Amino acid sequence: MVGRSEEENGRSVGATASPAEVTRGPVVVDFENLLGDLSAAFVRVSVEEIDDEIERWLQRIVVAMDVDRGNVAQLDPADGILYTTHQWGREGVITPDKGRKVNSLQLYPWLTGKIFSGETVALSSVEEAPPEAAVDLVSGRRIGTKSNITIPLRVGGVVVGALLFGAVFSEKAWTEKEVQRLKLVAEVFGNALERKRAAAEHRQLSEELRRVSQVVTMGELTASLAHELNQPLGAILNNARAARRLLASKTPDLAEVDGALDDIIRDDARAVEIVRDVRAIFRRGEAKTAPVDIKELLLDVDRIVSADARMKNISLSMDVPDSLPMVRGEKTHLTQAVLNLVFNAFDSVCESDGPREVIIRAGQNEPDLVHITVRDSGAGIEANAMPRLFDPFFTTKSTGMGMGLAIVRSIVENHGGRVRATQNPDRGATMEFALPVESNPGHSG
């Protein structure tokens, strides 16, 4: 075993060297090299590998320092309890159960207070602990601790946990140089755990943004949904009334009645399709991707917003070529992205005194990308707002929530695309996003 060979090396040195040389000889050299390897390892390691890497390095540090146990404890913000998340101990050494929630204030009240105050505690013998650490001493004896060092883990100056090493088989004197080295280890571990926490937070925020985007968009879609449903529902009502009048006549024209019923069935199917599309936006779970016809998608958008455009006296035009390559994605979400840009353009032109013009364009400016742009004749975008335009909760509107454009960026980037905004040379602004074309050799385009 690696640890045993290093202990045996230490004893062989002790046969011809002073006790000080045994303590500070090869172990010091190994630990100096270990610190360099430690820093390099955590620069290279991925977020997914951080936990395993910490436990591997706990083992190496325990062996290099000739102690018996190493632990990392982290603070759970939900309950304020420190619990062990990483550990390694030599054979026969008791180690706390990883992840087991224990009330650190009950078992180690004095030590926990020191950790939260940011103090390092190094005890060459736990029997040297002050009288106020009586409860800690009982808990330490229970797991066989003879010597212990505890170093707070800090992130941005805030204590988030602790790094602990203990000696069980014999007492260990902690030199000042060893304490400083272990503080460097604690800094590396703390930075790694912060990387992991930040990555988890990013994933959570992305998921929350996806869900919030679905909810926030409901308000914008409600008006469009009402316009869309009014048409088939109004047609169904008119055809039903017509069929009733025809059937009430003395000689009903059954062909006319049949035609009216066909119209009712067709409009009913259209209403069902509208509701299904909107429900898909708010459905939980992974989006199912498929080839998407951009021209068909933009025609759907035009149909959804045209009534709103007429109501607001907006000149809405489309410039889409007859043939565009397919893109791969989730049609409902991409429709939502375009709708957000169009509604944003509508708001812009309605807030300005100039002409109310919005143009939706699509084209293939690059071989592997399809570009969709929404150009408006509104007031444009202030230069200081441009860098933050797609950030969540940033808005230039007095009643805005700052989610519309953030939703667009989230959807487009989830589809492997990119989005940008530019100021028009005359007036207004242009929002544009590009999506990769469908990589299907069998598709002719």
C-alpha positions as CSV (number, residue, x, y, z in Angstrom):
1,M,0.0,0.0,0.0
2,V,1.3,3.5,-0.9
3,G,0.7,4.9,2.5
4,R,2.5,2.0,4.2
5,S,5.6,2.4,2.0
6,E,5.8,6.1,2.9
7,E,5.5,5.3,6.6
8,E,8.2,2.7,6.3
9,N,10.4,5.2,4.5
10,G,9.9,7.6,7.3
11,R,11.0,5.0,9.9
12,S,14.1,4.1,7.9
13,V,15.2,7.7,7.9
14,G,14.5,7.8,11.7
15,A,17.1,5.1,12.2
16,T,19.9,7.5,11.2
17,A,18.3,10.9,11.7
18,S,17.0,13.1,14.5
19,P,13.3,13.1,15.3
20,A,13.1,16.6,13.7
21,E,14.6,15.2,10.4
22,V,12.1,12.3,10.5
23,T,9.2,14.8,10.7
24,R,10.5,17.4,8.2
25,G,12.6,15.2,5.8
26,P,11.0,13.4,2.8
27,V,7.5,14.4,3.9
28,V,8.3,18.1,3.4
29,V,9.7,17.4,-0.1
30,D,6.7,15.3,-1.1
31,F,4.3,17.9,0.2
32,E,5.9,20.7,-1.6
33,N,5.6,18.8,-4.9
34,L,2.1,17.7,-3.9
35,L,0.9,21.3,-3.6
36,G,2.0,22.1,-7.1
37,D,0.3,19.0,-8.4
38,L,-2.8,19.8,-6.4
39,S,-3.2,23.3,-7.9
40,A,-2.6,22.0,-11.5
41,A,-5.1,19.1,-11.0
42,F,-8.0,21.4,-10.0
43,V,-7.3,23.8,-12.9
44,R,-7.8,20.9,-15.3
45,V,-10.6,19.0,-13.6
46,S,-14.1,19.3,-14.9
47,V,-17.0,20.3,-12.6
48,E,-18.4,16.7,-12.8
49,E,-15.1,15.3,-11.5
50,I,-14.6,17.7,-8.6
51,D,-16.0,15.4,-5.9
52,D,-13.9,12.4,-6.9
53,E,-10.9,14.6,-7.2
54,I,-11.2,16.0,-3.7
55,E,-11.4,12.5,-2.2
56,R,-8.3,11.4,-4.1
57,W,-6.4,14.4,-2.9
58,L,-7.6,13.9,0.7
59,Q,-6.0,10.5,0.5
60,R,-2.7,11.9,-0.8
61,I,-2.6,14.7,1.8
62,V,-3.4,12.3,4.6
63,V,-0.5,10.0,3.6
64,A,1.9,12.8,2.8
65,M,1.3,14.4,6.3
66,D,1.4,11.1,8.1
67,V,-2.0,11.5,9.6
68,D,-4.9,9.2,9.6
69,R,-8.1,10.9,8.5
70,G,-9.2,13.8,6.2
71,N,-12.6,15.3,5.9
72,V,-14.3,18.2,4.1
73,A,-17.5,19.5,5.7
74,Q,-19.8,21.9,4.0
75,L,-22.5,24.3,5.3
76,D,-26.0,23.6,4.1
77,P,-27.6,27.0,3.6
78,A,-31.1,25.5,4.2
79,D,-30.5,24.5,7.8
80,G,-27.1,26.0,8.7
81,I,-25.7,22.6,9.6
82,L,-22.2,21.5,8.7
83,Y,-22.1,18.0,7.2
84,T,-19.4,15.8,5.8
85,T,-19.4,15.6,2.1
86,H,-15.9,14.2,1.4
87,Q,-13.7,11.9,3.5
88,W,-10.8,9.4,3.5
89,G,-9.3,7.5,6.3
90,R,-6.7,4.8,6.8
91,E,-7.8,1.3,7.4
92,G,-9.3,0.9,10.8
93,V,-10.0,4.6,11.3
94,I,-13.5,5.7,12.0
95,T,-14.9,8.3,9.5
96,P,-18.2,10.0,9.8
97,D,-20.8,8.9,7.3
98,K,-20.5,11.0,4.2
99,G,-23.6,13.3,3.7
100,R,-25.1,12.3,7.1
101,K,-26.7,15.3,8.6
102,V,-25.4,15.8,12.1
103,N,-26.0,18.8,14.3
104,S,-22.5,20.2,14.6
105,L,-23.5,22.6,17.3
106,Q,-24.5,19.7,19.5
107,L,-21.5,17.5,18.9
108,Y,-18.8,20.2,18.4
109,P,-20.2,23.5,19.6
110,W,-16.8,25.1,20.4
111,L,-15.2,24.0,17.2
112,T,-18.2,25.0,15.1
113,G,-18.1,28.5,16.6
114,K,-14.4,28.7,15.7
115,I,-15.2,27.6,12.1
116,F,-17.9,30.2,11.6
117,S,-15.7,32.9,13.1
118,G,-13.1,32.0,10.4
119,E,-10.4,30.7,12.9
120,T,-8.0,27.9,12.2
121,V,-7.8,25.4,15.2
122,A,-4.7,23.2,15.5
123,L,-4.6,20.8,18.4
124,S,-1.5,18.6,18.7
125,S,-3.4,16.9,21.5
126,V,-7.2,17.2,21.8
127,E,-6.6,17.1,25.6
128,E,-5.1,20.6,25.2
129,A,-8.6,21.9,24.2
130,P,-9.9,24.6,26.6
131,P,-12.6,23.9,29.2
132,E,-15.3,25.3,26.9
133,A,-14.5,22.5,24.4
134,A,-15.6,19.8,26.9
135,V,-18.5,18.6,24.6
136,D,-16.2,18.6,21.6
137,L,-13.6,16.5,23.5
138,V,-16.2,13.8,24.3
139,S,-17.3,13.7,20.6
140,G,-13.7,13.6,19.5
141,R,-12.8,10.7,21.8
142,R,-15.7,8.8,20.5
143,I,-14.1,8.6,17.0
144,G,-10.6,8.1,18.4
145,T,-9.2,11.6,17.6
146,K,-5.8,12.3,19.3
147,S,-4.8,15.4,17.2
148,N,-6.8,17.6,14.9
149,I,-6.5,20.6,12.7
150,T,-9.6,22.4,11.3
151,I,-9.3,25.1,8.7
152,P,-12.4,27.1,7.5
153,L,-13.3,26.9,3.8
154,R,-13.9,30.4,2.5
155,V,-15.5,31.6,-0.7
156,G,-15.4,35.4,-1.2
157,G,-14.5,35.8,2.5
158,V,-17.6,33.9,3.6
159,V,-17.2,30.6,5.5
160,V,-18.9,27.8,3.6
161,G,-17.3,24.8,5.4
162,A,-14.2,23.3,6.8
163,L,-11.2,21.2,6.0
164,L,-10.2,18.8,8.8
165,F,-7.3,16.4,9.3
166,G,-6.9,14.1,12.3
167,A,-4.4,11.8,13.9
168,V,-5.8,8.6,15.5
169,F,-2.9,6.2,16.1
170,S,-0.5,8.7,17.6
171,E,-0.5,12.4,18.3
172,K,0.6,14.9,15.7
173,A,2.4,18.2,16.2
174,W,1.3,20.8,13.7
175,T,4.1,23.1,12.6
176,E,3.4,26.7,11.4
177,K,4.6,25.7,7.9
178,E,2.2,22.8,7.8
179,V,-0.7,25.0,8.9
180,Q,0.1,27.5,6.1
181,R,0.3,24.6,3.5
182,L,-3.0,23.2,4.6
183,K,-4.6,26.7,4.3
184,L,-3.5,26.6,0.6
185,V,-5.1,23.2,0.3
186,A,-8.3,24.7,1.8
187,E,-8.2,27.6,-0.7
188,V,-7.9,25.2,-3.6
189,F,-10.7,23.0,-2.3
190,G,-12.9,26.0,-1.6
191,N,-12.4,27.4,-5.1
192,A,-13.3,24.0,-6.6
193,L,-16.4,23.6,-4.5
194,E,-17.4,27.2,-5.5
195,R,-17.0,26.2,-9.2
196,K,-19.3,23.2,-8.5
197,R,-21.9,25.4,-6.7
198,A,-21.8,28.0,-9.4
199,A,-22.3,25.4,-12.1
200,A,-25.3,23.9,-10.2
201,E,-26.7,27.4,-9.7
202,H,-26.3,28.1,-13.4
203,R,-28.2,24.9,-14.3
204,Q,-30.9,25.8,-11.8
205,L,-31.3,29.3,-13.1
206,S,-31.4,28.1,-16.7
207,E,-34.2,25.7,-15.8
208,E,-36.0,28.4,-13.8
209,L,-35.5,30.8,-16.8
210,R,-37.0,28.2,-19.1
211,R,-40.0,27.8,-16.8
212,V,-40.4,31.5,-16.1
213,S,-40.2,32.2,-19.9
214,Q,-43.1,29.9,-20.4
215,V,-45.2,31.7,-17.7
216,V,-44.2,35.2,-18.7
217,T,-45.0,34.6,-22.3
218,M,-48.5,33.6,-21.4
219,G,-49.6,37.2,-21.0
220,E,-48.3,38.0,-24.5
221,L,-49.8,34.8,-26.0
222,T,-53.2,35.4,-24.4
223,A,-54.1,38.2,-26.7
224,S,-52.8,36.3,-29.7
225,L,-54.7,33.2,-28.6
226,A,-57.9,35.1,-28.2
227,H,-57.5,36.6,-31.8
228,E,-56.7,33.1,-33.2
229,L,-59.5,31.3,-31.4
230,N,-62.1,34.0,-32.2
231,Q,-61.8,33.2,-35.9
232,P,-62.5,29.5,-35.8
233,L,-65.0,29.8,-32.9
234,G,-66.8,32.6,-34.6
235,A,-66.9,30.6,-37.9
236,I,-68.3,27.6,-36.0
237,L,-71.0,29.7,-34.5
238,N,-72.0,31.2,-37.8
239,N,-72.0,27.9,-39.6
240,A,-74.1,26.3,-36.8
241,R,-76.6,29.1,-37.0
242,A,-76.7,28.7,-40.8
243,A,-77.2,25.0,-40.6
244,R,-80.1,25.5,-38.1
245,R,-81.8,28.0,-40.5
246,L,-81.3,25.6,-43.4
247,L,-82.8,22.7,-41.5
248,A,-85.7,24.9,-40.3
249,S,-86.9,25.6,-43.9
250,K,-89.6,23.5,-45.4
251,T,-87.3,22.1,-48.1
252,P,-83.8,22.1,-46.5
253,D,-80.8,22.2,-48.9
254,L,-79.0,19.2,-47.5
255,A,-75.9,19.9,-49.6
256,E,-75.7,23.4,-48.0
257,V,-76.1,21.8,-44.6
258,D,-73.4,19.3,-45.3
259,G,-71.1,22.1,-46.4
260,A,-71.8,24.0,-43.2
261,L,-71.0,20.9,-41.1
262,D,-67.8,20.4,-43.0
263,D,-66.8,24.0,-42.2
264,I,-67.6,23.4,-38.6
265,I,-65.4,20.3,-38.4
266,R,-62.5,22.1,-40.2
267,D,-62.7,25.1,-37.9
268,D,-63.0,22.9,-34.8
269,A,-59.8,21.1,-35.8
270,R,-58.1,24.5,-36.2
271,A,-59.2,25.5,-32.7
272,V,-57.9,22.3,-31.3
273,E,-54.5,22.8,-33.1
274,I,-54.2,26.3,-31.7
275,V,-54.8,25.1,-28.1
276,R,-52.5,22.2,-28.5
277,D,-49.7,24.4,-29.7
278,V,-50.1,26.8,-26.8
279,R,-50.2,23.9,-24.3
280,A,-46.9,22.6,-25.7
281,I,-45.2,25.8,-24.7
282,F,-46.1,25.3,-21.0
283,R,-45.5,21.5,-20.9
284,R,-42.7,20.3,-18.6
285,G,-40.0,18.0,-19.8
286,E,-37.5,17.9,-22.6
287,A,-38.5,19.5,-25.9
288,K,-38.7,17.1,-28.8
289,T,-36.7,18.4,-31.7
290,A,-37.6,17.8,-35.4
291,P,-36.9,19.5,-38.7
292,V,-38.6,22.9,-38.8
293,D,-39.7,24.8,-41.9
294,I,-38.8,28.4,-41.1
295,K,-41.1,29.8,-43.8
296,E,-44.1,27.8,-42.4
297,L,-43.1,29.0,-38.9
298,L,-43.0,32.6,-39.9
299,L,-46.3,32.4,-41.7
300,D,-47.8,31.0,-38.5
301,V,-46.3,34.0,-36.6
302,D,-47.8,36.4,-39.2
303,R,-51.2,34.8,-38.8
304,I,-51.0,35.0,-35.0
305,V,-50.0,38.7,-34.8
306,S,-51.7,40.2,-37.9
307,A,-54.9,41.0,-36.0
308,D,-52.8,42.8,-33.3
309,A,-50.9,44.7,-35.9
310,R,-54.1,45.9,-37.5
311,M,-55.5,46.9,-34.2
312,K,-52.4,49.0,-33.4
313,N,-52.2,50.4,-36.9
314,I,-48.8,48.8,-37.6
315,S,-47.6,48.0,-41.1
316,L,-46.4,44.4,-40.8
317,S,-44.6,42.8,-43.8
318,M,-42.9,39.6,-44.5
319,D,-39.8,39.0,-46.7
320,V,-39.2,35.2,-46.9
321,P,-37.8,33.3,-49.9
322,D,-39.8,30.4,-51.2
323,S,-37.0,27.9,-50.4
324,L,-35.0,27.8,-47.2
325,P,-33.2,24.8,-45.6
326,M,-34.8,23.2,-42.6
327,V,-33.5,23.8,-39.1
328,R,-33.6,21.3,-36.3
329,G,-35.5,22.4,-33.2
330,E,-38.8,22.6,-31.3
331,K,-41.2,24.5,-33.4
332,T,-43.3,25.8,-30.6
333,H,-40.3,27.3,-28.7
334,L,-38.9,28.8,-31.9
335,T,-42.3,30.3,-32.6
336,Q,-42.3,31.8,-29.1
337,A,-38.8,33.3,-29.8
338,V,-40.0,35.1,-33.0
339,L,-43.3,36.2,-31.3
340,N,-41.2,37.8,-28.5
341,L,-39.2,39.7,-31.0
342,V,-42.3,40.8,-32.9
343,F,-44.1,41.9,-29.8
344,N,-41.0,43.8,-28.7
345,A,-41.0,45.5,-32.1
346,F,-44.7,46.4,-31.8
347,D,-44.0,48.0,-28.4
348,S,-41.2,50.0,-29.8
349,V,-43.0,51.4,-32.8
350,C,-46.1,52.2,-30.7
351,E,-44.0,54.2,-28.2
352,S,-42.5,56.4,-31.0
353,D,-44.1,59.2,-33.0
354,G,-42.8,58.0,-36.4
355,P,-44.1,55.5,-38.8
356,R,-45.2,52.1,-37.4
357,E,-43.4,49.6,-39.6
358,V,-42.2,46.1,-38.7
359,I,-40.6,43.8,-41.2
360,I,-39.9,40.1,-40.6
361,R,-37.2,38.6,-42.9
362,A,-35.5,35.2,-43.3
363,G,-32.6,34.2,-45.4
364,Q,-29.5,32.1,-45.7
365,N,-26.6,34.6,-45.4
366,E,-24.2,31.8,-44.4
367,P,-24.0,28.2,-45.8
368,D,-24.8,26.5,-42.5
369,L,-27.1,29.1,-40.9
370,V,-30.6,30.4,-41.4
371,H,-31.1,34.1,-40.3
372,I,-34.3,35.5,-39.0
373,T,-34.6,39.2,-38.5
374,V,-37.3,41.5,-37.1
375,R,-36.7,45.2,-38.0
376,D,-38.8,48.0,-36.6
377,S,-39.0,51.8,-37.2
378,G,-39.3,52.6,-33.5
379,A,-37.1,54.8,-31.3
380,G,-34.2,52.4,-31.3
381,I,-31.9,51.2,-28.5
382,E,-29.8,53.4,-26.3
383,A,-26.0,52.6,-26.5
384,N,-25.7,52.0,-22.8
385,A,-28.6,49.5,-22.9
386,M,-27.2,47.4,-25.8
387,P,-24.8,45.2,-23.8
388,R,-27.5,44.2,-21.3
389,L,-30.4,43.9,-23.7
390,F,-30.7,40.1,-23.5
391,D,-30.0,39.9,-19.7
392,P,-32.8,38.5,-17.5
393,F,-34.9,41.2,-15.7
394,F,-33.2,44.1,-17.7
395,T,-35.8,46.3,-19.3
396,T,-36.1,49.8,-20.7
397,K,-39.9,49.7,-20.4
398,S,-41.6,51.2,-17.3
399,T,-44.0,48.3,-17.1
400,G,-41.7,45.6,-18.5
401,M,-40.4,42.5,-16.6
402,G,-37.2,42.2,-18.6
403,M,-37.8,38.6,-19.6
404,G,-38.9,38.8,-23.3
405,L,-35.5,39.1,-24.9
406,A,-33.8,36.9,-22.3
407,I,-36.3,34.2,-23.3
408,V,-35.3,34.7,-26.9
409,R,-31.6,34.3,-26.1
410,S,-32.3,31.2,-24.0
411,I,-34.3,29.5,-26.7
412,V,-31.9,30.4,-29.5
413,E,-28.8,29.3,-27.6
414,N,-30.5,26.0,-26.6
415,H,-30.9,25.4,-30.3
416,G,-27.2,26.0,-31.0
417,G,-27.8,29.5,-32.4
418,R,-26.8,33.1,-31.6
419,V,-28.8,36.3,-31.3
420,R,-27.9,39.9,-31.5
421,A,-29.4,43.4,-31.7
422,T,-28.2,46.3,-33.9
423,Q,-29.3,49.9,-34.3
424,N,-30.7,50.8,-37.7
425,P,-28.8,53.6,-39.6
426,D,-32.1,55.5,-40.1
427,R,-34.4,54.7,-37.2
428,G,-35.4,51.8,-35.1
429,A,-33.5,48.6,-34.4
430,T,-33.1,45.1,-35.8
431,M,-33.2,41.9,-33.8
432,E,-31.6,38.9,-35.5
433,F,-30.9,35.3,-34.6
434,A,-29.2,32.6,-36.6
435,L,-29.9,28.8,-36.4
436,P,-27.9,25.9,-37.7
437,V,-29.4,24.2,-40.8
438,E,-30.7,20.7,-40.4
439,S,-27.8,18.3,-41.0
440,N,-29.8,15.7,-42.9
441,P,-28.1,14.5,-46.1
442,G,-31.4,13.1,-47.4
443,H,-33.0,16.5,-47.2
444,S,-33.0,18.4,-50.5
445,G,-33.7,21.8,-49.0
